[in-house]
Amino acid sequence: MKINSEKNTFSKLFDVSRETLTKLIQYELKIISFNEKSNIIGKSTIPHIWKRHFADSAKILSLLTTIVKKKENRKLTICDVGSGAGFPGLVILILNQEKKVNFHMTLVESNKKKCSFLKDLIKCFKIKAEVINDRAENLNEKFDIVIARAVAPLSKFLVFCRNIKKDKTIYILPKGANFQSELLQLKKQWYYDVNIVRNNKEIDKSGGVTIILSNLKKKK
């Protein structure tokens, strides 16, 4: 899939305006420029930013929208753990400037250079969000929703998030085709409810999914 084709597919699937598409094009160029000095994403994925990174992040916004509506549009707090180049959190924030779903996002990233990159983009796009240069396990603030992409297997990831979760925290986590093995490992340590949303085949034919975990309780 060529880059222009990926942009067209993205625009169609996520129903974005020309203004939002322009912002994402700027974001893409900033990633490519930053990557020349410091490795913020894998070089092999640069030709596929729209499909591999933007679309895999953008799909989460519709899930967030559903959750916020169920909570009667109460302003929910969201933590993007290990935000890196801004996936999925910053992509969601850019899209939400148009969609206006009621939430507050905190981007957590332990790498100082990546944090500076995120802060520059937030300023550039006039986004309301917080960036924290730290690890999730060092935080004490509690969040309604935790999102993350390619940080760690589920069982390890929940350990990282132990200080930021509430009793009813919901986790929204994109995963690859091997997600079932991660869920089996998780089942040994946790009780949980799970909803598995399969990726649209126009952007991913590998069998990837988004896992939504809720009502987590540690087994004794």
C-alpha positions as CSV (number, residue, x, y, z in Angstrom):
1,M,0.0,0.0,0.0
2,K,1.5,3.3,-1.1
3,I,1.7,6.2,1.3
4,N,-1.0,8.3,-0.5
5,S,-3.2,5.3,-0.6
6,E,-2.7,4.8,3.1
7,K,-3.7,8.4,3.7
8,N,-6.9,8.0,1.6
9,T,-7.8,4.8,3.4
10,F,-7.2,6.5,6.8
11,S,-9.3,9.5,5.8
12,K,-12.2,7.3,4.7
13,L,-12.2,4.9,7.7
14,F,-12.0,7.6,10.3
15,D,-14.0,10.3,8.7
16,V,-11.6,13.2,9.3
17,S,-11.8,16.7,7.9
18,R,-9.2,18.2,5.6
19,E,-8.0,20.3,8.6
20,T,-7.3,17.3,10.7
21,L,-5.7,15.5,7.8
22,T,-3.3,18.4,7.4
23,K,-2.3,18.3,11.1
24,L,-1.6,14.5,10.8
25,I,0.5,15.2,7.7
26,Q,2.5,17.8,9.7
27,Y,2.8,15.2,12.5
28,E,4.1,12.6,10.0
29,L,6.8,15.1,8.8
30,K,7.9,15.9,12.3
31,I,8.3,12.2,13.1
32,I,10.4,11.7,10.0
33,S,12.5,14.7,10.8
34,F,13.0,13.7,14.5
35,N,13.8,10.2,13.5
36,E,16.9,11.4,11.5
37,K,18.4,12.6,14.8
38,S,17.0,10.2,17.3
39,N,15.2,6.9,16.8
40,I,11.6,7.6,17.8
41,I,10.0,4.9,15.7
42,G,11.4,1.9,13.8
43,K,12.9,3.0,10.5
44,S,11.3,0.2,8.6
45,T,7.8,1.5,9.7
46,I,8.3,5.0,8.3
47,P,6.8,4.2,4.9
48,H,3.7,2.8,6.7
49,I,3.1,5.5,9.4
50,W,-0.5,6.0,8.4
51,K,-1.4,2.3,8.5
52,R,1.0,1.0,11.1
53,H,0.9,3.8,13.6
54,F,-1.9,6.4,12.9
55,A,-4.7,4.0,12.1
56,D,-3.7,1.6,14.9
57,S,-4.0,4.6,17.3
58,A,-7.1,6.2,15.8
59,K,-9.3,3.1,16.1
60,I,-9.3,3.7,19.9
61,L,-11.2,7.0,19.8
62,S,-14.5,5.3,18.8
63,L,-14.1,2.9,21.8
64,L,-13.4,5.9,24.1
65,T,-16.5,7.6,22.7
66,T,-18.7,4.7,23.6
67,I,-17.3,4.5,27.1
68,V,-17.7,8.2,27.7
69,K,-21.4,8.1,26.5
70,K,-22.1,5.2,28.9
71,K,-20.7,7.4,31.7
72,E,-23.2,10.1,30.7
73,N,-20.5,12.2,29.2
74,R,-18.7,12.7,32.5
75,K,-15.2,14.0,31.9
76,L,-13.0,10.9,32.2
77,T,-9.3,10.9,32.9
78,I,-7.1,8.9,30.5
79,C,-3.5,7.8,30.8
80,D,-1.4,6.9,27.8
81,V,1.4,4.7,29.2
82,G,4.7,4.7,27.3
83,S,3.5,7.3,24.8
84,G,6.7,7.3,22.8
85,A,6.1,9.1,19.5
86,G,2.6,9.8,20.6
87,F,0.9,6.5,19.8
88,P,-1.9,6.1,20.6
89,G,-2.5,9.2,22.8
90,L,-1.4,12.1,20.6
91,V,-3.1,10.7,17.5
92,I,-6.3,10.5,19.5
93,L,-5.9,14.0,20.8
94,I,-5.5,15.4,17.3
95,L,-8.6,13.6,16.1
96,N,-10.5,14.7,19.2
97,Q,-10.0,18.4,18.4
98,E,-12.6,17.8,15.8
99,K,-14.7,15.0,17.5
100,K,-14.8,16.7,20.9
101,V,-15.2,13.7,23.1
102,N,-15.2,14.7,26.8
103,F,-11.9,13.5,28.4
104,H,-8.6,14.7,29.7
105,M,-5.4,12.9,28.5
106,T,-2.1,12.5,30.3
107,L,0.8,11.2,28.2
108,V,3.4,9.3,30.3
109,E,6.9,8.7,28.8
110,S,10.1,7.9,30.6
111,N,12.4,9.0,27.7
112,K,13.3,12.7,28.1
113,K,13.8,13.4,24.3
114,K,10.5,11.8,23.4
115,C,8.8,13.9,26.1
116,S,10.3,17.0,24.5
117,F,9.0,15.8,21.2
118,L,5.5,15.3,22.6
119,K,5.5,18.7,24.3
120,D,6.5,20.5,21.1
121,L,3.7,18.8,19.2
122,I,1.1,19.7,21.9
123,K,2.2,23.3,21.7
124,C,2.3,23.2,17.9
125,F,-1.3,21.8,17.6
126,K,-2.7,23.8,20.6
127,I,-3.8,20.6,22.3
128,K,-4.8,20.5,26.0
129,A,-3.0,17.6,27.6
130,E,-0.3,16.9,30.2
131,V,3.0,15.2,29.5
132,I,4.8,13.5,32.4
133,N,8.4,12.4,32.1
134,D,8.4,9.3,34.3
135,R,7.4,5.7,34.4
136,A,3.8,4.7,35.2
137,E,4.9,2.7,38.2
138,N,6.3,5.9,39.9
139,L,3.0,7.8,39.6
140,N,0.2,8.0,42.2
141,E,-2.5,9.7,40.2
142,K,-5.5,7.4,39.5
143,F,-7.1,7.2,36.0
144,D,-10.5,6.1,34.7
145,I,-9.0,4.6,31.5
146,V,-5.5,3.4,30.7
147,I,-4.3,3.0,27.1
148,A,-1.0,1.8,25.7
149,R,0.5,0.4,22.6
150,A,3.4,-2.0,22.4
151,V,4.6,-1.5,25.9
152,A,4.7,-5.0,27.5
153,P,2.8,-8.3,27.7
154,L,-0.5,-7.9,29.6
155,S,0.6,-9.6,32.8
156,K,3.7,-7.3,33.1
157,F,1.8,-4.2,31.9
158,L,-0.7,-4.5,34.8
159,V,2.1,-4.6,37.3
160,F,3.5,-1.3,35.8
161,C,0.0,0.2,36.2
162,R,-0.6,-0.9,39.8
163,N,-0.3,2.7,41.2
164,I,-2.5,4.4,38.6
165,K,-5.6,2.2,38.5
166,K,-8.9,2.6,40.3
167,D,-11.2,-0.4,41.1
168,K,-13.2,0.3,37.9
169,T,-10.3,1.4,35.6
170,I,-10.8,0.2,32.0
171,Y,-7.7,-0.8,29.9
172,I,-7.8,-0.3,26.1
173,L,-4.8,-2.0,24.5
174,P,-4.0,-2.7,20.8
175,K,-2.5,-6.2,20.4
176,G,-1.1,-8.4,17.7
177,A,-2.3,-11.8,16.5
178,N,-0.8,-13.6,19.5
179,F,-3.2,-11.8,22.0
180,Q,-4.8,-15.1,23.1
181,S,-1.5,-16.4,24.7
182,E,-1.2,-13.1,26.7
183,L,-4.8,-13.5,27.9
184,L,-4.1,-17.1,29.0
185,Q,-1.1,-15.9,31.0
186,L,-3.2,-13.1,32.5
187,K,-5.9,-15.6,33.5
188,K,-3.5,-17.2,35.9
189,Q,-3.2,-14.1,38.0
190,W,-6.4,-12.0,37.4
191,Y,-10.1,-12.2,37.2
192,Y,-11.3,-9.9,34.4
193,D,-14.0,-9.1,31.8
194,V,-12.7,-8.8,28.3
195,N,-14.1,-7.4,25.0
196,I,-12.0,-8.2,21.9
197,V,-12.4,-5.8,18.9
198,R,-10.8,-7.1,15.7
199,N,-9.0,-4.7,13.4
200,N,-10.5,-3.6,10.2
201,K,-8.9,-5.6,7.4
202,E,-8.4,-2.5,5.3
203,I,-5.7,-1.4,7.7
204,D,-4.5,-4.7,9.2
205,K,-4.7,-8.2,7.7
206,S,-2.4,-9.8,10.4
207,G,-5.2,-10.6,12.9
208,G,-4.5,-7.8,15.3
209,V,-7.1,-6.7,17.8
210,T,-7.9,-4.1,20.5
211,I,-8.4,-5.7,23.9
212,I,-10.7,-3.9,26.4
213,L,-10.2,-5.1,30.0
214,S,-12.5,-4.2,32.8
215,N,-13.4,-5.3,36.4
216,L,-9.9,-6.6,37.1
217,K,-9.3,-8.3,40.4
218,K,-6.1,-9.9,41.5
219,K,-6.3,-13.6,42.3
220,K,-5.1,-14.6,45.8
